[in-house]
Amino acid sequence: MRQINVRVYDLADTPPREEQLAWLLAACASDKSPVDPKALEMAACRIIDNSAVAMAAINVGSVAAARAEALAHPRDNGASLYGLSPLVAVHCEWAAWANATAVRELDFHDSFFGADVAHTGDTMSGVIAVAQQMGCSGKALAKGILTAYEIHIALAHNIPLAASKLDHPGHIVPAVVCGAGAMLDLSTETIFQAVQHGVHVSATTGQARRGTITSWKANAPGHVSMLAIHALDRAMRGERSPGPIYEGDHGFLAAYVKENPDGYTVNLPEEGEPKRMILETYTKEHAAGYHGQVPIDLAFKMRNKLDRLDEIKSIVLKTKWKTHVMMGAGAGDKTKWDPKASRETLDHSAMYCFAVALEDGTWHHENSYTPERAQRPDTVALWRKVTTVEDAEWTRRYDEPVPLDKDHGMRAVVTYRDGTVIEDEMAVPNAHPRGARPFGPKEYEQKFRTLTDEIIEKDEVDRFVNLANALGDLTVDEVKELLPVMPREHIVNGSRDNKGIF
């Protein structure tokens, strides 16, 4: 890997474009590097993972609404939508909108943690949609997916968006541009112009994840994927875009990102080096924010030690700063203990995750969040006894190591009214590469089969899994058939409706 320093320059000191980050990202995308077999295998796993959580969310309101919007934009030989036959094709940017919404809705797919968080699988819907519309092979699609992951991680690793009150999907735009550009074998110049356009329009506010949290959290990756596809289309027509988009004194860093006098370091592969960064990411076993994975698994681990739940006086989760502030008491958000809160709030409450997992010993992407479940009196009583505190050592164990070595854990201190204290801890979730049950191809397939049970017929499950696992060898027609299908009559908004403007 090579290290690239990116910072803001005065106009008179603008570096040559070949030294600008947007050009270097584009050059990485257009590089003819070989595909690493392990990375290819993981790309197939992530197609299965994304499809699992998308199909599980197929009739959720935000997903149905996005699908209805997409169906208002039909196109012969376009891109397909989750659940529907590939014969029901729409414009690829609208397929990206609908499919990325379905993938993101349950907050149940892969993650990366550097200076910024990244749900790296959010890049795939846009790349797959372009592949289907443009007639790409599986080999080309694999190249596109791995490039999108590489760029997304390179940016999220050291350029923080959340610290500047921006929403983290901003980095998805250049990732999708570079992934689709690599897949289409476009020139460095074309991808460069598209990156500059895409980054220029990519910033959205972090309010998406604070205060009133709504279905926009699911829509956000699809929105920026649409922007990326438009940027690439415009660049392919020969149009140029504002620059230098990162280094300019009125550019992305200067306008939006917290100033760093030393600049930011972006790590990119050397010329000809395979793109392997997908192997630095990991998925979720449970439908909750990533910082909720350990609270759930730790509660499972402690269940046999913790009877008499009604006699518990307090539960203190000693954890890292990020968990405390994003999903814990440090957020200063009382709705994280509110039984009438939205699902989007509950799945970002470490206190709720721990309490329900402790009571139930299981976690379900729907049943664990129903109003009936959240409002159970015994649950509310236990839940409101749970809090978080920041522990400096857990923060250090998260902040200092390289991404795969970061600990995401906590120590739970349970105090009973009679003075009994029971403690236990967990460093990483069970499904993490360093966890008790790391996810591999079999686990990804099982996740798909479990989440689609009673949704998709077995023959279709087998067809899809076999196709995804053959990613690198798929024909153009097989890429068009890559998404799983279910009976149309079981899909809410499976046909175009008359609501809205479209």
Secondary structure, DSSP 8 states (H G I E B T S, - for coil): -EEEEE----GGG---GGGSHHHHHHHHHH------HHHHHHHHHHHHHHHHHHHHTTTSHHHHHHHHHHHTSEEEEEE--TBS-TTS-E-HHHHHHHHHHHHHTTT-S-BEESSSEE-GGGGHHHHHHHHHHHT--HHHHHHHHHHHHHHHHHHHHH--SGGGTB-GGGGHHHHHHHHHHHHTT--HHHHHHHHHHHHHT---BGGGGSSS--THHHHHHHHHHHHHHHHHHHHHTT----SSTTTSTTSHHHHHS---TT-EEEEE--TT----GGGG-B--SSSS-GGGHHHHHHHHHHGGG---GGGEEEEEEEE-HHHHHHTSGGG--GGGG-TT--HHHHTT-HHHHHHHHHHHS---TTGGGSHHHHT-HHHHHHHTTEEEEE-HHHHHHHHSS-GGG----EEEEEEETTS-EEEEEESS-TTSTTSSS---HHHHHHHHHHHTTTTS-HHHHHHHHHHHHTGGG--HHHHHT-S-B--GGGSTT-S--S-S--
